[in-house]
Amino acid sequence: MPYTQKPPAASSTLPAHCIAALRTPLLAAARFRHVGDHADAHVQAIPQARAYSVIFQMQDFASHKLWMDRKLIHAGGHSQATMALTDLTKAYACQHLSDYDNVRLQIRNEVLEELGGELYAGRVPGLRLQQGAEDPTMRLLVQALLPSLMRREPGDGLFIEHLTLAMVAHLLRRYGQAGMRGAEGRPSGKLSGPQLAKAAEYVEAHLAQNIALADIAKHCGMSRATFARTFKAAMGMTPFAWVRERRLEHAMSLLRRSDLSLADISAECGFSDQSHFARIFTRNIGQAPRAWRAGQRK
């Protein structure tokens, strides 16, 4: 089919093969998988939005077609661990002609501008579009997101926020259009003792709640990006890892000194439920909470 040929009439609905999804104020993510007959695969319109889409292939995608503004721009496959970057302000339509398993991320333009403005001085430009790009950094970030995407645990909010910040920083550095690469980053600065004390104060006061990176940063009088960067430089860990340590320390104190149930402890320490608490505790401490408590009381 020539590049300029118009696609067949497109359906207005997306595929019904979503196996997991999450949405935060900064990021929408979903995993789609389909195995079966594609002989009658129809063309599907992709809803337009003021956003960029990243599609990461979890397995080889042998054959599909993609149109942009009614022009065929891709016919063929994508290898496992490659990604596409598209601008959803344009009119896309696709036709899936083989089995697929991919993770689809959507970052709104205003989020890109907000986070990019925190990370870099000056106006945030658009991104250069990609098809079949090999991007080891994006592969690691998508793999880091997968457990949260598949489990959909509300306690993962801080981690997803931090991960989104890392994704935006990487996309702007690698795919930012002319003007981005020469932009000077904002001064890194340092996290002062009083600012660290303010962060600890905020976390302790809100430990039972879903803590957001933006809220900690605001309490310290810093932007989200600056706080995340300076915190890691000062503490040697991400804010997410640090908050998790605070939750576990408080949980161990309650296990040792109180008779609260595991469900009550999980709620007081900000875990989404008892199962989430037990899994995180066992992974980091090496024993299940009940067994650890019994050992402490011998």
Stockholm file with secondary structure:
# STOCKHOLM 1.0

chainA/1-298         MPYTQKPPAASSTLPAHCIAALRTPLLAAARFRHVGDHADAHVQAIPQARAYSVIFQMQDFASHKLWMDRKLIHAGGHSQATMALTDLTKAYACQHLSDYDNVRLQIRNEVLEELGGELYAGRVPGLRLQQGAEDPTMRLLVQALLPSLMRREPGDGLFIEHLTLAMVAHLLRRYGQAGMRGAEGRPSGKLSGPQLAKAAEYVEAHLAQNIALADIAKHCGMSRATFARTFKAAMGMTPFAWVRERRLEHAMSLLRRSDLSLADISAECGFSDQSHFARIFTRNIGQAPRAWRAGQRK
#=GR chainA/1-298 SS CCTTCCCCCCBSSCCSCEEEEEECSSCEEEEEEECSCCTTCCCEEECCCSEEEEEEESSCEEEEEEEETTEEEEEEEECTTEEEEEETTSCEEEEECSCEEEEEEEEEHHHHHHHHHHHBSSCCCCBCCEEEEECHHHHHHHHHHHHHHHHCCGGGHHHHHHHHHHHHHHHHHHHBCTTSTTCCBCCCCCCCHHHHHHHHHHHHHTTTSCCCHHHHHHHTTSCHHHHHHHHHHHHSSCHHHHHHHHHHHHHHHHHHHCCCCHHHHHHHTTCSSHHHHHHHHHHHHSSCHHHHHHHHTC
#=GC SS_cons         CCTTCCCCCCBSSCCSCEEEEEECSSCEEEEEEECSCCTTCCCEEECCCSEEEEEEESSCEEEEEEEETTEEEEEEEECTTEEEEEETTSCEEEEECSCEEEEEEEEEHHHHHHHHHHHBSSCCCCBCCEEEEECHHHHHHHHHHHHHHHHCCGGGHHHHHHHHHHHHHHHHHHHBCTTSTTCCBCCCCCCCHHHHHHHHHHHHHTTTSCCCHHHHHHHTTSCHHHHHHHHHHHHSSCHHHHHHHHHHHHHHHHHHHCCCCHHHHHHHTTCSSHHHHHHHHHHHHSSCHHHHHHHHTC
//
